[in-house]
Amino acid sequence: MADEQEMYWLKSMQFQVQQKDKEIADLLVIIDTLQTNMRSVSTYVPEDKIKEITTRSYNWSLNWRPGQDKS
């Protein structure tokens, strides 16, 4: 009986990991799309106003890549 419970638990954990992997992949696509959109929109900002939008968080957002924040 314990073996069956362990197998069920293991399969459940594997399924959860797969779901999280899919979720992470989806989020990476969203981040990439948003970065692309930010770059596109910034080309329409007049040169004299560009400093108003290029904040630290704006630059961090544009330059962020998966895995760079791992400790």
Biopython code that builds the backbone (N, CA, C, O; Angstrom):
import numpy as np
from Bio.PDB.StructureBuilder import StructureBuilder

atoms = [
    (1, "MET", "N", (0.814, -1.196, 0.000)),
    (1, "MET", "CA", (0.000, 0.000, 0.000)),
    (1, "MET", "C", (0.862, 1.267, 0.000)),
    (1, "MET", "O", (0.553, 2.239, -0.689)),
    (2, "ALA", "N", (1.933, 1.242, 0.771)),
    (2, "ALA", "CA", (2.809, 2.412, 0.840)),
    (2, "ALA", "C", (3.462, 2.677, -0.510)),
    (2, "ALA", "O", (3.642, 3.830, -0.902)),
    (3, "ASP", "N", (3.821, 1.597, -1.231)),
    (3, "ASP", "CA", (4.421, 1.767, -2.552)),
    (3, "ASP", "C", (3.461, 2.440, -3.520)),
    (3, "ASP", "O", (3.870, 3.273, -4.329)),
    (4, "GLU", "N", (2.180, 2.081, -3.438)),
    (4, "GLU", "CA", (1.176, 2.696, -4.305)),
    (4, "GLU", "C", (1.021, 4.174, -3.978)),
    (4, "GLU", "O", (0.885, 5.004, -4.876)),
    (5, "GLN", "N", (1.043, 4.494, -2.705)),
    (5, "GLN", "CA", (0.935, 5.894, -2.290)),
    (5, "GLN", "C", (2.158, 6.689, -2.738)),
    (5, "GLN", "O", (2.036, 7.831, -3.180)),
    (6, "GLU", "N", (3.322, 6.087, -2.621)),
    (6, "GLU", "CA", (4.543, 6.756, -3.053)),
    (6, "GLU", "C", (4.535, 6.986, -4.567)),
    (6, "GLU", "O", (4.946, 8.045, -5.041)),
    (7, "MET", "N", (4.072, 6.003, -5.309)),
    (7, "MET", "CA", (3.990, 6.140, -6.765)),
    (7, "MET", "C", (3.004, 7.243, -7.142)),
    (7, "MET", "O", (3.275, 8.045, -8.036)),
    (8, "TYR", "N", (1.863, 7.281, -6.461)),
    (8, "TYR", "CA", (0.875, 8.322, -6.717)),
    (8, "TYR", "C", (1.472, 9.692, -6.414)),
    (8, "TYR", "O", (1.320, 10.631, -7.196)),
    (9, "TRP", "N", (2.149, 9.801, -5.281)),
    (9, "TRP", "CA", (2.780, 11.059, -4.886)),
    (9, "TRP", "C", (3.829, 11.471, -5.909)),
    (9, "TRP", "O", (3.888, 12.637, -6.301)),
    (10, "LEU", "N", (4.657, 10.528, -6.344)),
    (10, "LEU", "CA", (5.696, 10.815, -7.322)),
    (10, "LEU", "C", (5.093, 11.289, -8.644)),
    (10, "LEU", "O", (5.556, 12.274, -9.219)),
    (11, "LYS", "N", (4.073, 10.597, -9.122)),
    (11, "LYS", "CA", (3.414, 10.999, -10.372)),
    (11, "LYS", "C", (2.774, 12.376, -10.231)),
    (11, "LYS", "O", (2.806, 13.182, -11.160)),
    (12, "SER", "N", (2.206, 12.633, -9.086)),
    (12, "SER", "CA", (1.601, 13.935, -8.827)),
    (12, "SER", "C", (2.660, 15.038, -8.862)),
    (12, "SER", "O", (2.437, 16.102, -9.441)),
    (13, "MET", "N", (3.798, 14.782, -8.247)),
    (13, "MET", "CA", (4.882, 15.759, -8.242)),
    (13, "MET", "C", (5.436, 15.976, -9.660)),
    (13, "MET", "O", (5.728, 17.108, -10.044)),
    (14, "GLN", "N", (5.576, 14.911, -10.419)),
    (14, "GLN", "CA", (6.059, 15.023, -11.794)),
    (14, "GLN", "C", (5.092, 15.850, -12.634)),
    (14, "GLN", "O", (5.518, 16.679, -13.437)),
    (15, "PHE", "N", (3.802, 15.627, -12.453)),
    (15, "PHE", "CA", (2.801, 16.397, -13.179)),
    (15, "PHE", "C", (2.889, 17.873, -12.811)),
    (15, "PHE", "O", (2.822, 18.739, -13.684)),
    (16, "GLN", "N", (3.038, 18.159, -11.525)),
    (16, "GLN", "CA", (3.146, 19.547, -11.082)),
    (16, "GLN", "C", (4.386, 20.225, -11.658)),
    (16, "GLN", "O", (4.338, 21.394, -12.040)),
    (17, "VAL", "N", (5.481, 19.500, -11.719)),
    (17, "VAL", "CA", (6.710, 20.043, -12.307)),
    (17, "VAL", "C", (6.497, 20.343, -13.789)),
    (17, "VAL", "O", (6.922, 21.389, -14.279)),
    (18, "GLN", "N", (5.850, 19.442, -14.492)),
    (18, "GLN", "CA", (5.563, 19.669, -15.913)),
    (18, "GLN", "C", (4.681, 20.907, -16.101)),
    (18, "GLN", "O", (4.907, 21.707, -17.009)),
    (19, "GLN", "N", (3.685, 21.054, -15.241)),
    (19, "GLN", "CA", (2.798, 22.217, -15.324)),
    (19, "GLN", "C", (3.583, 23.501, -15.074)),
    (19, "GLN", "O", (3.378, 24.497, -15.767)),
    (20, "LYS", "N", (4.468, 23.483, -14.101)),
    (20, "LYS", "CA", (5.279, 24.667, -13.796)),
    (20, "LYS", "C", (6.234, 24.973, -14.948)),
    (20, "LYS", "O", (6.447, 26.139, -15.280)),
    (21, "ASP", "N", (6.807, 23.942, -15.557)),
    (21, "ASP", "CA", (7.682, 24.147, -16.709)),
    (21, "ASP", "C", (6.927, 24.808, -17.858)),
    (21, "ASP", "O", (7.459, 25.699, -18.521)),
    (22, "LYS", "N", (5.698, 24.378, -18.093)),
    (22, "LYS", "CA", (4.869, 24.982, -19.146)),
    (22, "LYS", "C", (4.548, 26.432, -18.810)),
    (22, "LYS", "O", (4.575, 27.305, -19.677)),
    (23, "GLU", "N", (4.248, 26.672, -17.550)),
    (23, "GLU", "CA", (3.923, 28.027, -17.106)),
    (23, "GLU", "C", (5.134, 28.949, -17.288)),
    (23, "GLU", "O", (4.992, 30.078, -17.756)),
    (24, "ILE", "N", (6.302, 28.473, -16.923)),
    (24, "ILE", "CA", (7.532, 29.257, -17.085)),
    (24, "ILE", "C", (7.782, 29.549, -18.558)),
    (24, "ILE", "O", (8.136, 30.673, -18.911)),
    (25, "ALA", "N", (7.604, 28.565, -19.412)),
    (25, "ALA", "CA", (7.797, 28.770, -20.854)),
    (25, "ALA", "C", (6.835, 29.830, -21.381)),
    (25, "ALA", "O", (7.227, 30.680, -22.180)),
    (26, "ASP", "N", (5.584, 29.785, -20.940)),
    (26, "ASP", "CA", (4.604, 30.790, -21.356)),
    (26, "ASP", "C", (5.001, 32.181, -20.882)),
    (26, "ASP", "O", (4.890, 33.154, -21.627)),
    (27, "LEU", "N", (5.462, 32.270, -19.647)),
    (27, "LEU", "CA", (5.878, 33.567, -19.117)),
    (27, "LEU", "C", (7.087, 34.120, -19.866)),
    (27, "LEU", "O", (7.180, 35.328, -20.085)),
    (28, "LEU", "N", (8.001, 33.258, -20.255)),
    (28, "LEU", "CA", (9.158, 33.722, -21.033)),
    (28, "LEU", "C", (8.729, 34.267, -22.388)),
    (28, "LEU", "O", (9.306, 35.241, -22.872)),
    (29, "VAL", "N", (7.734, 33.659, -22.999)),
    (29, "VAL", "CA", (7.203, 34.173, -24.268)),
    (29, "VAL", "C", (6.565, 35.543, -24.051)),
    (29, "VAL", "O", (6.750, 36.456, -24.856)),
    (30, "ILE", "N", (5.818, 35.679, -22.964)),
    (30, "ILE", "CA", (5.191, 36.966, -22.661)),
    (30, "ILE", "C", (6.249, 38.039, -22.448)),
    (30, "ILE", "O", (6.121, 39.146, -22.971)),
    (31, "ILE", "N", (7.287, 37.727, -21.689)),
    (31, "ILE", "CA", (8.359, 38.689, -21.433)),
    (31, "ILE", "C", (9.017, 39.104, -22.742)),
    (31, "ILE", "O", (9.246, 40.292, -22.971)),
    (32, "ASP", "N", (9.319, 38.152, -23.588)),
    (32, "ASP", "CA", (9.954, 38.449, -24.871)),
    (32, "ASP", "C", (9.056, 39.356, -25.716)),
    (32, "ASP", "O", (9.534, 40.308, -26.333)),
    (33, "THR", "N", (7.766, 39.059, -25.741)),
    (33, "THR", "CA", (6.824, 39.876, -26.513)),
    (33, "THR", "C", (6.761, 41.297, -25.966)),
    (33, "THR", "O", (6.772, 42.259, -26.734)),
    (34, "LEU", "N", (6.696, 41.432, -24.656)),
    (34, "LEU", "CA", (6.646, 42.763, -24.050)),
    (34, "LEU", "C", (7.928, 43.549, -24.310)),
    (34, "LEU", "O", (7.875, 44.749, -24.577)),
    (35, "GLN", "N", (9.078, 42.881, -24.235)),
    (35, "GLN", "CA", (10.337, 43.566, -24.536)),
    (35, "GLN", "C", (10.355, 44.062, -25.976)),
    (35, "GLN", "O", (10.784, 45.184, -26.243)),
    (36, "THR", "N", (9.891, 43.234, -26.900)),
    (36, "THR", "CA", (9.835, 43.624, -28.308)),
    (36, "THR", "C", (8.914, 44.819, -28.492)),
    (36, "THR", "O", (9.241, 45.762, -29.212)),
    (37, "ASN", "N", (7.763, 44.772, -27.836)),
    (37, "ASN", "CA", (6.821, 45.895, -27.935)),
    (37, "ASN", "C", (7.388, 47.177, -27.340)),
    (37, "ASN", "O", (7.175, 48.264, -27.879)),
    (38, "MET", "N", (8.104, 47.052, -26.240)),
    (38, "MET", "CA", (8.723, 48.242, -25.640)),
    (38, "MET", "C", (9.750, 48.856, -26.581)),
    (38, "MET", "O", (9.819, 50.077, -26.720)),
    (39, "ARG", "N", (10.543, 48.013, -27.225)),
    (39, "ARG", "CA", (11.522, 48.530, -28.177)),
    (39, "ARG", "C", (10.839, 49.231, -29.347)),
    (39, "ARG", "O", (11.273, 50.298, -29.781)),
    (40, "SER", "N", (9.776, 48.628, -29.848)),
    (40, "SER", "CA", (9.052, 49.211, -30.978)),
    (40, "SER", "C", (8.439, 50.555, -30.613)),
    (40, "SER", "O", (8.567, 51.527, -31.357)),
    (41, "VAL", "N", (7.780, 50.603, -29.474)),
    (41, "VAL", "CA", (7.123, 51.840, -29.057)),
    (41, "VAL", "C", (8.142, 52.941, -28.805)),
    (41, "VAL", "O", (7.892, 54.104, -29.123)),
    (42, "SER", "N", (9.273, 52.589, -28.245)),
    (42, "SER", "CA", (10.262, 53.619, -27.920)),
    (42, "SER", "C", (10.799, 54.316, -29.167)),
    (42, "SER", "O", (11.317, 55.428, -29.071)),
    (43, "THR", "N", (10.685, 53.687, -30.326)),
    (43, "THR", "CA", (11.150, 54.349, -31.555)),
    (43, "THR", "C", (10.224, 55.499, -31.950)),
    (43, "THR", "O", (10.608, 56.350, -32.752)),
    (44, "TYR", "N", (9.019, 55.534, -31.403)),
    (44, "TYR", "CA", (8.069, 56.604, -31.703)),
    (44, "TYR", "C", (8.144, 57.759, -30.716)),
    (44, "TYR", "O", (7.492, 58.784, -30.913)),
    (45, "VAL", "N", (8.927, 57.607, -29.664)),
    (45, "VAL", "CA", (9.069, 58.663, -28.668)),
    (45, "VAL", "C", (10.044, 59.709, -29.219)),
    (45, "VAL", "O", (11.138, 59.367, -29.668)),
    (46, "PRO", "N", (9.640, 60.983, -29.183)),
    (46, "PRO", "CA", (10.545, 62.030, -29.670)),
    (46, "PRO", "C", (11.869, 62.030, -28.906)),
    (46, "PRO", "O", (11.910, 61.719, -27.715)),
    (47, "GLU", "N", (12.921, 62.373, -29.589)),
    (47, "GLU", "CA", (14.271, 62.356, -29.015)),
    (47, "GLU", "C", (14.366, 63.166, -27.720)),
    (47, "GLU", "O", (15.054, 62.762, -26.782)),
    (48, "ASP", "N", (13.679, 64.300, -27.670)),
    (48, "ASP", "CA", (13.753, 65.148, -26.470)),
    (48, "ASP", "C", (12.974, 64.567, -25.283)),
    (48, "ASP", "O", (13.107, 65.073, -24.169)),
    (49, "LYS", "N", (12.178, 63.533, -25.488)),
    (49, "LYS", "CA", (11.396, 62.915, -24.424)),
    (49, "LYS", "C", (11.924, 61.542, -24.011)),
    (49, "LYS", "O", (11.449, 60.959, -23.036)),
    (50, "ILE", "N", (12.895, 61.032, -24.743)),
    (50, "ILE", "CA", (13.372, 59.664, -24.494)),
    (50, "ILE", "C", (13.923, 59.477, -23.076)),
    (50, "ILE", "O", (13.775, 58.402, -22.494)),
    (51, "LYS", "N", (14.554, 60.511, -22.520)),
    (51, "LYS", "CA", (15.105, 60.391, -21.163)),
    (51, "LYS", "C", (14.007, 60.224, -20.112)),
    (51, "LYS", "O", (14.251, 59.682, -19.033)),
    (52, "GLU", "N", (12.812, 60.686, -20.427)),
    (52, "GLU", "CA", (11.704, 60.560, -19.484)),
    (52, "GLU", "C", (11.224, 59.115, -19.350)),
    (52, "GLU", "O", (10.682, 58.741, -18.310)),
    (53, "ILE", "N", (11.413, 58.314, -20.373)),
    (53, "ILE", "CA", (10.953, 56.919, -20.288)),
    (53, "ILE", "C", (12.066, 55.932, -19.993)),
    (53, "ILE", "O", (11.790, 54.796, -19.606)),
    (54, "THR", "N", (13.295, 56.329, -20.165)),
    (54, "THR", "CA", (14.392, 55.382, -19.942)),
    (54, "THR", "C", (14.818, 55.406, -18.467)),
    (54, "THR", "O", (15.902, 55.870, -18.114)),
    (55, "THR", "N", (13.937, 54.898, -17.643)),
    (55, "THR", "CA", (14.218, 54.779, -16.210)),
    (55, "THR", "C", (15.031, 53.505, -15.959)),
    (55, "THR", "O", (15.257, 52.708, -16.870)),
    (56, "ARG", "N", (15.454, 53.335, -14.735)),
    (56, "ARG", "CA", (16.216, 52.137, -14.368)),
    (56, "ARG", "C", (15.380, 50.881, -14.618)),
    (56, "ARG", "O", (15.894, 49.893, -15.143)),
    (57, "SER", "N", (14.108, 50.910, -14.250)),
    (57, "SER", "CA", (13.265, 49.727, -14.442)),
    (57, "SER", "C", (12.998, 49.464, -15.930)),
    (57, "SER", "O", (12.900, 48.311, -16.348)),
    (58, "TYR", "N", (12.882, 50.518, -16.718)),
    (58, "TYR", "CA", (12.708, 50.360, -18.167)),
    (58, "TYR", "C", (13.934, 49.656, -18.761)),
    (58, "TYR", "O", (13.805, 48.698, -19.522)),
    (59, "ASN", "N", (15.097, 50.138, -18.408)),
    (59, "ASN", "CA", (16.335, 49.524, -18.923)),
    (59, "ASN", "C", (16.495, 48.089, -18.435)),
    (59, "ASN", "O", (16.894, 47.213, -19.202)),
    (60, "TRP", "N", (16.186, 47.845, -17.163)),
    (60, "TRP", "CA", (16.278, 46.488, -16.628)),
    (60, "TRP", "C", (15.325, 45.575, -17.383)),
    (60, "TRP", "O", (15.691, 44.459, -17.751)),
    (61, "SER", "N", (14.096, 46.047, -17.618)),
    (61, "SER", "CA", (13.090, 45.245, -18.323)),
    (61, "SER", "C", (13.543, 44.870, -19.724)),
    (61, "SER", "O", (13.380, 43.730, -20.158)),
    (62, "LEU", "N", (14.112, 45.840, -20.426)),
    (62, "LEU", "CA", (14.551, 45.574, -21.793)),
    (62, "LEU", "C", (15.735, 44.620, -21.846)),
    (62, "LEU", "O", (15.865, 43.832, -22.783)),
    (63, "ASN", "N", (16.581, 44.692, -20.855)),
    (63, "ASN", "CA", (17.827, 43.919, -20.891)),
    (63, "ASN", "C", (17.760, 42.588, -20.156)),
    (63, "ASN", "O", (18.708, 41.805, -20.216)),
    (64, "TRP", "N", (16.663, 42.319, -19.467)),
    (64, "TRP", "CA", (16.539, 41.084, -18.704)),
    (64, "TRP", "C", (16.549, 39.879, -19.627)),
    (64, "TRP", "O", (15.908, 39.882, -20.678)),
    (65, "ARG", "N", (17.276, 38.854, -19.228)),
    (65, "ARG", "CA", (17.330, 37.583, -19.967)),
    (65, "ARG", "C", (17.126, 36.443, -18.985)),
    (65, "ARG", "O", (17.536, 36.548, -17.829)),
    (66, "PRO", "N", (16.504, 35.360, -19.416)),
    (66, "PRO", "CA", (16.285, 34.231, -18.511)),
    (66, "PRO", "C", (17.603, 33.710, -17.936)),
    (66, "PRO", "O", (18.589, 33.540, -18.652)),
    (67, "GLY", "N", (17.594, 33.465, -16.649)),
    (67, "GLY", "CA", (18.760, 32.877, -16.002)),
    (67, "GLY", "C", (19.772, 33.870, -15.477)),
    (67, "GLY", "O", (20.693, 33.477, -14.762)),
    (68, "GLN", "N", (19.636, 35.134, -15.803)),
    (68, "GLN", "CA", (20.662, 36.084, -15.375)),
    (68, "GLN", "C", (20.574, 36.429, -13.892)),
    (68, "GLN", "O", (21.557, 36.889, -13.311)),
    (69, "ASP", "N", (19.424, 36.217, -13.274)),
    (69, "ASP", "CA", (19.245, 36.559, -11.860)),
    (69, "ASP", "C", (19.471, 35.386, -10.928)),
    (69, "ASP", "O", (19.221, 35.502, -9.728)),
    (70, "LYS", "N", (19.935, 34.264, -11.445)),
    (70, "LYS", "CA", (20.153, 33.099, -10.578)),
    (70, "LYS", "C", (21.312, 33.361, -9.649)),
    (70, "LYS", "O", (22.357, 33.867, -10.056)),
    (71, "SER", "N", (21.110, 33.009, -8.393)),
    (71, "SER", "CA", (22.163, 33.227, -7.387)),
    (71, "SER", "C", (22.967, 31.966, -7.190)),
    (71, "SER", "O", (23.898, 31.947, -6.385)),
]
sb = StructureBuilder()
sb.init_structure("model")
sb.init_model(0)
sb.init_chain("A")
sb.init_seg("    ")
for serial, (resi, resn, name, xyz) in enumerate(atoms, 1):
    if name == "N":
        sb.init_residue(resn, " ", resi, " ")
    sb.init_atom(name, np.array(xyz, "f"), 0.0, 1.0, " ", f" {name:<3s}", serial, name[0])
structure = sb.get_structure()
